[in-house]
Amino acid sequence: MENDVILSTKSWLPVFVYYGISILLFILLYYIKLVVDKKMKRPLFIVYTFIVPIIAALQFGIFYHGYNFLRDILFINYDIDPYDSIMYGALFFALLYCLAMPRNKYVKFV
């Protein structure tokens, strides 16, 4: 009896594209965090503090809703539900993006 091995019938390109975009986005967010922390401008801090949770919420939406979220909210018509690595990668990146939140230097706790 022969043992036939099927490695995968799915394309790996969406996985590489997703992880590449997510890593580049994290690097960009972290760089902006360093700039915001260095400049010490309150309006810039407030705007950036709203942007990071929104991007993390998009990642949580990809994790929780998958294809329906991509199709209805982001208008990307690609089925990512068979890709578990994208689903759990979205959860990982949503939590990782919390590291890109700027430090609050404006409120002093005594």
Rosetta silent file (secondary structure, phi, psi, omega in degrees, C-alpha in Angstrom):
SEQUENCE: MENDVILSTKSWLPVFVYYGISILLFILLYYIKLVVDKKMKRPLFIVYTFIVPIIAALQFGIFYHGYNFLRDILFINYDIDPYDSIMYGALFFALLYCLAMPRNKYVKFV
SCORE:     score description
SCORE:     0.000 S_00000001
   1 L     0.000  134.399 -179.835    0.000    0.000    0.000 S_00000001
   2 L   -93.438  144.483  175.948    1.324    3.415   -0.938 S_00000001
   3 L  -101.705  104.968  177.646    1.160    6.401    1.354 S_00000001
   4 L   -85.375  134.371 -179.088    0.170    9.444   -0.664 S_00000001
   5 L  -115.519  123.477  174.133    1.046   12.716    0.964 S_00000001
   6 L  -110.560  113.554 -177.540   -0.828   15.874    0.151 S_00000001
   7 L   -73.964  -54.398 -179.523    0.918   18.829    1.701 S_00000001
   8 L  -165.951  142.351  175.100   -1.536   21.561    0.874 S_00000001
   9 L  -104.447   -4.756 -179.679   -4.022   22.477   -1.784 S_00000001
  10 L   -92.548  153.158  175.580   -4.236   26.101   -0.650 S_00000001
  11 L   -78.740  140.785  178.722   -2.014   28.884   -1.867 S_00000001
  12 L   -90.432   -6.924 -177.942    0.470   30.267    0.662 S_00000001
  13 H   -58.534  -44.591  178.570    0.604   33.679   -1.011 S_00000001
  14 H   -61.618  -33.591  179.130   -2.224   35.250    1.089 S_00000001
  15 H   -66.571  -46.455  179.892   -0.481   34.177    4.281 S_00000001
  16 H   -65.527  -38.974  178.754    2.820   35.751    3.260 S_00000001
  17 H   -65.898  -44.828 -179.661    1.086   38.933    2.078 S_00000001
  18 H   -61.573  -49.147 -178.490   -0.920   39.224    5.309 S_00000001
  19 H   -66.491  -36.472  177.761    2.072   38.691    7.582 S_00000001
  20 H   -63.295  -46.235  179.251    4.243   41.029    5.502 S_00000001
  21 H   -65.496  -41.130 -178.477    1.695   43.839    5.655 S_00000001
  22 H   -67.047  -38.833  178.476    1.065   43.295    9.382 S_00000001
  23 H   -67.945  -43.983  177.734    4.773   43.325   10.243 S_00000001
  24 H   -63.086  -37.678  178.030    5.376   46.468    8.182 S_00000001
  25 H   -66.361  -39.408  177.160    2.377   48.119    9.837 S_00000001
  26 H   -64.944  -42.215  178.613    3.703   47.260   13.298 S_00000001
  27 H   -62.258  -41.790  178.168    7.133   48.685   12.435 S_00000001
  28 H   -64.507  -44.596  179.141    5.470   51.860   11.135 S_00000001
  29 H   -63.832  -39.564 -179.866    3.276   52.201   14.231 S_00000001
  30 H   -68.328  -37.830  176.569    6.223   51.659   16.551 S_00000001
  31 H   -64.125  -42.937  178.219    8.290   54.260   14.673 S_00000001
  32 H   -64.171  -36.393  176.766    5.433   56.759   14.932 S_00000001
  33 H   -59.857  -43.514  178.663    5.197   55.956   18.652 S_00000001
  34 H   -63.136  -39.428  178.187    8.860   56.895   19.067 S_00000001
  35 H   -66.231  -43.800 -179.918    8.287   60.163   17.185 S_00000001
  36 H   -63.685  -41.922  179.119    5.189   60.992   19.271 S_00000001
  37 H   -66.037  -33.404 -178.634    7.066   60.271   22.499 S_00000001
  38 H   -76.591  -39.076 -175.044    9.985   62.433   21.404 S_00000001
  39 H   -73.393  -29.501  179.260    7.985   65.455   20.177 S_00000001
  40 L    56.699   46.699  175.965    5.860   65.774   23.332 S_00000001
  41 L  -111.282  121.920 -173.586    2.908   67.423   21.559 S_00000001
  42 H   -62.039  -43.948  178.593   -0.418   66.728   23.159 S_00000001
  43 H   -61.889  -38.546  177.246   -2.647   66.910   20.014 S_00000001
  44 H   -64.517  -39.508  177.004   -0.357   64.474   18.218 S_00000001
  45 H   -61.780  -44.486 -177.598   -0.494   62.185   21.259 S_00000001
  46 H   -66.180  -45.069 -179.457   -4.301   62.276   21.341 S_00000001
  47 H   -63.591  -45.224 -178.153   -4.732   61.554   17.618 S_00000001
  48 H   -68.554  -31.083  177.797   -2.222   58.715   17.655 S_00000001
  49 H   -67.740  -25.686  174.236   -3.801   57.245   20.790 S_00000001
  50 H   -81.949  -31.076 -175.764   -7.061   56.918   18.831 S_00000001
  51 H   -70.295  -44.769 -175.306   -5.406   55.450   15.720 S_00000001
  52 H   -62.506  -46.900  177.585   -3.646   52.480   17.349 S_00000001
  53 H   -64.974  -29.586  177.038   -6.739   50.953   19.016 S_00000001
  54 H   -65.574  -43.896  179.031   -8.700   51.332   15.773 S_00000001
  55 H   -66.926  -38.623  176.534   -6.051   49.364   13.868 S_00000001
  56 H   -65.759  -35.820  177.843   -5.935   46.751   16.641 S_00000001
  57 H   -66.494  -34.263  174.655   -9.747   46.515   16.477 S_00000001
  58 H   -62.381  -40.461  178.025   -9.501   45.812   12.742 S_00000001
  59 H   -66.011  -40.874  176.361   -7.184   42.913   13.541 S_00000001
  60 H   -63.028  -36.896  177.260   -9.623   41.623   16.186 S_00000001
  61 H   -64.244  -39.339  175.926  -12.388   41.858   13.592 S_00000001
  62 H   -64.111  -40.811  179.627  -10.347   39.746   11.188 S_00000001
  63 H   -66.214  -45.545 -171.567   -9.767   37.205   13.947 S_00000001
  64 H   -80.818  -41.491 -173.396  -13.355   37.010   15.134 S_00000001
  65 H  -106.561  -20.890  174.877  -15.374   37.384   11.917 S_00000001
  66 L    65.270 -125.347 -173.237  -12.910   36.391    9.175 S_00000001
  67 H   -61.613  -39.208 -178.734  -14.228   36.526    5.622 S_00000001
  68 H   -63.157  -38.440  177.977  -17.457   38.378    6.496 S_00000001
  69 H   -67.300  -44.347  178.877  -15.477   41.196    8.115 S_00000001
  70 H   -62.598  -42.423 -176.961  -13.111   41.490    5.166 S_00000001
  71 H   -71.622  -45.227 -171.959  -15.965   41.491    2.658 S_00000001
  72 H   -86.582  -34.118 -175.274  -18.406   43.799    4.449 S_00000001
  73 L   -99.201  -49.264 -176.686  -16.142   46.245    6.298 S_00000001
  74 L   -93.725   -6.422  178.610  -12.817   46.323    4.435 S_00000001
  75 L    57.371   40.795  174.358  -14.298   45.460    0.993 S_00000001
  76 L  -111.898  117.772 -174.841  -11.709   42.747    0.323 S_00000001
  77 L   -97.327   73.776  176.702  -13.307   39.787   -1.385 S_00000001
  78 L  -141.550  129.163 -175.945  -10.979   36.947   -0.374 S_00000001
  79 L   -79.960  109.782  179.034  -11.945   33.979    1.769 S_00000001
  80 L  -102.569    2.078 -177.855   -9.481   33.717    4.663 S_00000001
  81 L   -61.438  -34.358  177.430  -11.570   31.312    6.735 S_00000001
  82 L   -72.660  -12.198 -177.242   -9.586   28.213    5.631 S_00000001
  83 L   -95.665   95.985  177.883   -6.339   29.885    6.745 S_00000001
  84 H   -66.779  -30.283 -179.231   -5.997   29.328   10.478 S_00000001
  85 H   -66.422  -31.261  176.356   -2.573   30.988   10.437 S_00000001
  86 H   -74.200  -39.507 -178.282   -4.143   34.265    9.303 S_00000001
  87 H   -63.985  -48.064 -179.502   -6.895   34.038   11.892 S_00000001
  88 H   -77.773  -24.180  172.507   -4.554   33.455   14.831 S_00000001
  89 H   -66.183  -35.236  177.177   -1.994   35.855   13.367 S_00000001
  90 H   -64.135  -39.671  176.400   -4.661   38.556   13.513 S_00000001
  91 H   -64.965  -43.721  179.035   -5.116   37.895   17.224 S_00000001
  92 H   -61.712  -46.237 -178.477   -1.353   38.008   17.775 S_00000001
  93 H   -70.053  -32.353  176.354   -0.937   41.275   15.871 S_00000001
  94 H   -62.060  -40.869  177.425   -3.921   42.875   17.619 S_00000001
  95 H   -73.935  -34.187  179.812   -2.225   42.237   20.945 S_00000001
  96 H   -68.623  -33.752 -179.286    1.192   43.228   19.582 S_00000001
  97 H   -65.267  -18.955  176.165   -0.108   46.576   18.341 S_00000001
  98 H   -65.288  -22.305  175.795   -0.804   47.514   21.964 S_00000001
  99 H   -71.224  -15.524 -179.394    2.968   47.871   22.342 S_00000001
 100 H   -90.558    7.095  176.582    2.802   50.756   19.882 S_00000001
 101 L   -73.684  135.849  179.899    0.701   52.895   22.222 S_00000001
 102 L   -72.735  157.512  178.156    2.535   56.075   23.254 S_00000001
 103 L   -78.352  140.238  178.410    3.390   56.779   26.864 S_00000001
 104 L   -86.991  106.797  178.892    1.165   59.229   28.687 S_00000001
 105 L  -104.910    7.560 -173.424    3.455   61.966   29.991 S_00000001
 106 L   -99.275  -25.567  179.289    0.696   64.505   30.473 S_00000001
 107 L  -106.508  121.098 -179.368   -1.146   63.094   33.502 S_00000001
 108 L  -103.020  121.282  176.058    0.911   62.869   36.672 S_00000001
 109 L   -94.400  128.653 -177.668   -0.274   60.501   39.360 S_00000001
 110 L   -99.573    0.000    0.000    0.835   61.472   42.849 S_00000001
